């Protein structure tokens, strides 16, 4: 008999906060560099050194809480979590245990069955450990990372599949990057995920025994590891076995999880309140300031772009991939409200040439691009000429208005002038005209090209077509008859 | 070799003489170094004497004075530091093999404040290993003897700080007090010791024993010297998150001579007089002290501290729990003793720690680890914190009725070396009157109030409301002026100028 299993998944995500200084000392948080160069008595855990909490990191954590709609504790408590490891200088990690800063939040994700809210059980602040580098000659320890501020975001066990877990993780990743609290760099470890996985017969209210998966370094890894683990649990249970509660490492190359030596439950962390730090008090003003400092979140922006600006879901997605892009786009919109036009020029032309990170220093400004689109929209230039103007803007940094004037790119819509130009071309090319008359209609394209080339492309293309058609028409106004 | 006499009777007179040029700091420092050289081989107060550093600091003060520069409140005065206070470039052993060769790269905040005040640091003095003990016999290097009787303990854990002051090897010292470690040795050695309010003095650079209880404070010849030293080290430190923001009263050294105590209400806890194990001579001296305080105009009344009897048990759970955590960093990885030839990481840890820590430290780490363990945490650590809250409430209630509480500092005078080392519980009972003060975070002071039949000093403890050190010092100074015990010198310092 084959049961239908339901997976129950919760994620624990560690985010390195984007603040310049460590959580309890003044050392810089920059990644890499000469090992152990960015350390001091506090983050080295030297005898007599004491931690002092960075309020900047607290403010940053409060922003995470605001974005994930958490309740903030007015008084939260730091605690010591004890274990011995060479990259843990004090023999304990300062974290929050019984009284975390933030609780009871949530995050909406898109699933196969529609939007679902995933509960955020708690978000607490803690310091990172250092890094152990295992070499053939022995283990080396780099404490540059020791004391770097983290928040651990713990979801409720609300996720039901690997797809949902990844959707949640991506949504979380997007938000923390978007609000500027974390660079989201999974390779450098500034955004790390552990997954708790269990399964139960579909419909059962009882939770199965869970395993904790570590070493999930990519979204794909998270997906594969959870899928693997769900299948492994099902196999164990279907064979009549029992899942062992343990921590398992994902081996990406082998595509499987394996038990870590030493069970986590054998660990007694001996938590107790950190006596070197008074309780962390946060007042209503700080919570309000965190909320007020938040930009609109990407999901909300996408909804608005589609519903109010009429963009496609795809375009809205591209524009909200980076906060800098949203800022740039919205600044441009304040100058000219052609949402679609600006989106196209920004995403295809401009981002075809520069990366998002270079937008701020790019010679094409939001106001400049908005002016360009406005010039197209009011017929001053054609879309084709606009590309020339855009090239000029990109090279010289000049405004499109200036470029149109100095280079004589203004579109000609005056019928008489257009007619003169068309006639000139037809007269200059009697052979082609004869061919056209003989029925070779493709020659028409040759005339358009000639007209545009002679006039530098400034003639309104629609009018040119109109006039050309009229002059080529068999009945009247043939140039050779006038 | 006969030691040179100490040229001045107090830190204040030494400071004044150096400031006026009557004496140079170099001469005064030289006198202290001479006394250390002559007396300390027998006394064992010092672990490290920094002759070069001291003479160079003294020369700097003398040069500053010659140049007409303003001098700090401790300018040129030689002091000693308990060896759990970090000193830049000067080894800081904590009385432990673990840190035998450890040289800090930074000064504790109290040390930099002393330096800024112009103090001359003679060196580092002995203590029970990591400040865990009540006799200084737990030092990994050697015990310190009591200047009043070399067969006896100077108390502990700041035994070196107390003995060095009592023997007039320096003009004052700093100690640390977690459960009585300044006050009890001060009592045993017949000097003044002040444990400030928790948070009053920075703990930055003090190698932690029990973080919620530890405070740094001065030991001195008399109350007014204690006030000067306290004034120099107290005050907010941004590097210590538990350091208080409240202001330190100025002019603590200007305590009025022969002050009266009219309007001051003094309470003596019924639970402490009499108490089990309290020596009759100590009880009698404390009763006489209460009479003296009454005669000075204070209103002396009995008060009640109903949970006082649980203070020792509560203290030894909380202090060991915090110690087990604070001492986790001594793992042989980054600093301190590392076992040779450890084949595995676990072996590195267990052997480095087994070799580096002494028996009492190991005992307390084990006790504390147990008290915090899953399944025992609630019965021990959590329960102890509940009792701590009750003890604190007892004091709040008592201080609703009185301004100062008076108790014996220690139930006995100095006990013999070796007498209690095999009986840790009996050793722990030496702290019976002092631990509650730390649990409640109050300021407490010990000063001499008499002598027993063997001629050993008896200490009187006074406690005040949080941050009321100024009042505590004022009452203590008035008592000191009236009690007339301050002039007595131990044999080792008998030749010193009165």
Contacts between the chains, C-beta under 8 A, distances in Angstrom:
chain1	res1	chain2	res2	distance
A	41	B	105	6.9
A	41	B	106	5.6
A	44	B	334	6.4
A	45	B	329	4.7
A	45	B	334	7.4
A	46	B	104	7.1
A	46	B	105	7.7
A	46	B	106	7.8
A	46	B	334	8.0
A	46	B	335	6.9
A	47	B	86	6.8
A	47	B	92	7.4
A	47	B	94	7.4
A	47	B	99	7.1
A	47	B	102	7.3
A	47	B	104	7.4
A	47	B	207	4.2
A	47	B	208	7.7
A	47	B	329	7.1
A	47	B	330	7.8
A	47	B	335	7.7
A	48	B	84	8.0
A	48	B	85	7.8
A	48	B	86	4.5
A	48	B	104	7.2
A	48	B	108	6.0
A	48	B	203	8.0
A	48	B	204	6.8
A	48	B	205	4.3
A	48	B	206	5.7
A	48	B	207	4.9
A	48	B	208	7.0
A	49	B	204	7.3
A	49	B	205	7.7
A	50	B	203	6.5
A	50	B	204	5.1
A	50	B	239	6.3
A	50	B	240	5.3
A	50	B	241	6.7
A	50	B	242	8.0
A	51	B	241	6.7
A	52	B	238	6.7
A	52	B	239	6.3
A	52	B	240	7.6
A	52	B	241	5.0
A	53	B	241	6.5
A	80	B	325	5.5
A	82	B	325	6.3
A	82	B	328	6.2
A	82	B	372	7.9
A	84	B	328	7.0
A	84	B	331	6.2
A	84	B	349	5.6
A	86	B	331	7.7
A	86	B	333	4.9
A	86	B	345	7.0
A	89	B	329	6.5
A	89	B	334	6.5
A	90	B	328	6.5
A	90	B	329	4.8
A	91	B	325	7.4
A	91	B	327	8.0
A	91	B	328	2.5
A	91	B	329	5.0
A	91	B	331	6.2
A	92	B	325	5.9
A	92	B	328	5.9
A	141	B	333	7.1
A	141	B	334	8.0
A	268	B	373	5.7
A	268	B	374	4.8
A	270	B	324	7.8
A	270	B	325	7.5
A	270	B	369	6.9
A	270	B	372	4.0
A	270	B	373	6.3
A	270	B	374	7.6
A	270	B	377	7.5
A	271	B	372	7.9
A	272	B	321	6.5
A	272	B	322	8.0
A	272	B	325	7.1
A	272	B	372	5.7
A	272	B	377	7.6
A	272	B	381	6.1
A	275	B	210	7.8
A	275	B	211	3.8
A	275	B	212	4.0
A	275	B	242	7.5
A	275	B	322	6.0
A	276	B	208	7.8
A	276	B	211	5.2
A	276	B	241	6.4
A	276	B	242	6.5
A	277	B	241	5.2
A	277	B	242	7.6
A	278	B	241	6.0
A	278	B	242	6.1
